[in-house]
């Protein structure tokens, strides 16, 4: 879901129903007080926090602080304005119902355990402005399989451990089917990080790269489909993900696959007639 700048202007801080979901329009007000191990809610008790289904982080917010939305058990969707630069430690950890996250386009940092055990999260697309994802940021996101990750992002340790992505990787498994992935020198997940970043690097996966990239370009996707045929949109990569699936999940695009297909068919019909 892309929210245009002009749409943000109509949102004011507060909690209300929006598109049939109980939504917290958050302007950066402090939510917690006290040390991490003995935090106290300032405005919203646990029952209220558990009722939130959507969090909209409003323009002007630059930092989502430590533990801001942790354990919001019914939170399904998070949409961030493009002013957010940092997501701090455990900001969304153990949000077990969280399925959709649209990150800020200017995000620079994702902290330790930021999305730890968000077990319903299936995909994440990282903007190229992000330079660091700290240890275990997406650890335990068991359903996560679709990933858009720029090459230059530095990854901490075990960032994607216990995810479907690692489960489908070529690395060693434990008894639960999750990757152990130690390299020959005993350093943890160095090889896995390289594999995650390079899984779509082969020329055969050019369409996968185009559909999973930041700001995918319709003209490039169309040209690749023209070269390889419309069936290329359904060609799985090594972990079974198709360009069509990347495009549908990509939070940084508003490209319609239907429009791509219709244009391709129109071009083909033009050649025939």
Secondary structure, 3 states (H helix, E strand, C coil): CCCCHHHHCCCCCEEEEECCEEEEEECCCCCEECCHHHCEECCCCHHHHHHCCEEEECCCCCEECCCCCCCCCCCCEEEECCCCCEECCCCCCCCCCCCEEECCCCCCEECCCCCCCCCCCCEEECCCCCCEECCCCCCCCCCCCEEECCCCCEECCCCCCCCHHHHCCCCCECCCCCECCECCCCCECHHHHHHHHHCCCCHHHHHHHHHHCCCCCHHHHHHHHHHHCHHHHHCCCCCCCCHHHHHHHCCCCCCCHHHHHHHHHHHHHHHHC
